[in-house]
Amino acid sequence: MLDAIAGQLERYMDLLGARQKLVASNIANADTPGYQTRDIDFQAEFRNATGGAPLVQEVEGLTTKNDGNNVSLDREARLLAENALRFSLASSLLRSQLQLVRSAIKEGQSS
């Protein structure tokens, strides 16, 4: 059971890392003419859980500026904060799972 939970948390954290890179790239290209915001469909990728690289796609429905760029710094800042919170939660969950295993091992050694 621990392997399944740890595997899910690992995949989740991998997706968070991939999204972090995309958000950083979007912010870095905020002034690049014609640049289109990219992201991953986080929920679909997590459900898919194939372990491969996530499918990167352009984000629809964003306002495009005169130079063809549609990066919204407000959106990207929100995604950065959301990503950091999710990563913190996932690492806390993984840490607590590992502490349970350590506790069980110590308990088994003292018997």
Secondary structure, 3 states (H helix, E strand, C coil): CHHHHHHHHHHHHHHHHHHHHHHHHHHHCCCCCCCCCEEECHHHHHHHCCCCCCCEEECCCCCCCCCCCCCCHHHHHHHHHHHHHHHHHHHHHHHHHHHHHHHHHHHHHCC
